[in-house]
Amino acid sequence: MSGIGNATATVTIRVKRFAPRPERPNHHASNALRKSASPFGSTRKRPRGRQWSQEYTLHIHPHDTVLDCLLTIKRTLDPTLAFRYSCGHGMCGSDAAAVNGTPTLLCTARVSDYAKQLPQNAHNDGFRRTATVNASAAAHDFAAPSGSAIEATEHASTSPASATDDNAAAHAAESTAEPTQSAPNLGIIELAPLPGFPVQRDLIADIDPMLDQIKRLQPYLQADGKLATTREGKVDVFEYLQKPEQLAKYELLSNCIACGVCEGSCPVFAGGEAFIGPAALVMASRFLNDSRDNAARQRLDAIDTADGIAACQSVRACGRQCPRGIDVGEEMWQLTTAVRER
């Protein structure tokens, strides 16, 4: 967040927020005619809760990341905003979300790359707009840190009279902030939770179903237990040796961080169909290409199901935004070929 102190531009962050409500008692649990739920989400229920869209206007540096903006909002404007992050450097994959509709990692998405200009009063996102947080009109409401260029206010949409008063106050505050008027307006960035996953709150998606699918395919080495021995029959090394060309077959696949970006980009998985998902299949491909693994037959049997590789439609959208550079679409094609040729 080095650029927040020397703000050179303004940007609006529009967040599709969600506040969950308690689940209603299930009165149809004993109904024998009710359709059984698929373990891979073909009958996903939409979470119950309040949905709305909220905007935050910030003074930032164009090279700041979207995660920097969210951290600034969380610390100085709105502590109720919920999102997940950990390392902040694109290594853990915990902050995956949809930026302008594209699944990606918030910590690697630069403001200058995703900010876009929209027509004035173009609010067609389908969410109720209840509040706007404006950084230039609330220096008296929020105590921002010394030297910070970020302040905030909320405009409640209650009555025409109050809205007029708020607009007048905002106009008066903006007219006194001469330095901020010269800062270029980069536009707007729209944020939403990762598609295809149940939403827990705001930008936090429940990725437990994806992790369960990965576990189903046993993502660990299953070797034969034979170690290299000398001519005398003694154990030479207590490890499984490989040649560089054998390592190259799966080395990139082992860099998968299970962020869920590929699954959020997949139209089959994100569309709610019964599909184990590309993340689990990439993990299966990683061990199928490992020369030390001896469970290739069992792994192919596990993915040769109706909700396995057969559900992939080869759209190849899953690999377009992979933060680790894995060509997920090519791996799906290789798995399809391996299943057909065995």
Secondary structure as UniProt FT lines:
FT   TURN            2..3
FT   TURN            5..6
FT   STRAND          9..20
FT   TURN            27..30
FT   TURN            32..33
FT   TURN            39..40
FT   TURN            42..43
FT   STRAND          49..60
FT   TURN            62..63
FT   HELIX           66..72
FT   HELIX           73..77
FT   TURN            79..80
FT   TURN            94..95
FT   STRAND          96..99
FT   TURN            100..101
FT   STRAND          102..105
FT   TURN            106..108
FT   HELIX           111..114
FT   TURN            120..121
FT   STRAND          128..133
FT   TURN            135..136
FT   TURN            139..141
FT   TURN            146..147
FT   HELIX           160..176
FT   HELIX           178..181
FT   STRAND          185..192
FT   TURN            195..196
FT   STRAND          199..201
FT   TURN            202..203
FT   STRAND          204..205
FT   HELIX           208..216
FT   TURN            231..232
FT   HELIX           244..248
FT   TURN            249..252
FT   HELIX           253..255
FT   HELIX           261..265
FT   HELIX           267..270
FT   TURN            271..272
FT   HELIX           278..288
FT   TURN            291..292
FT   HELIX           296..303
FT   TURN            306..308
FT   HELIX           309..311
FT   HELIX           317..319
FT   TURN            323..324
FT   HELIX           328..341
//
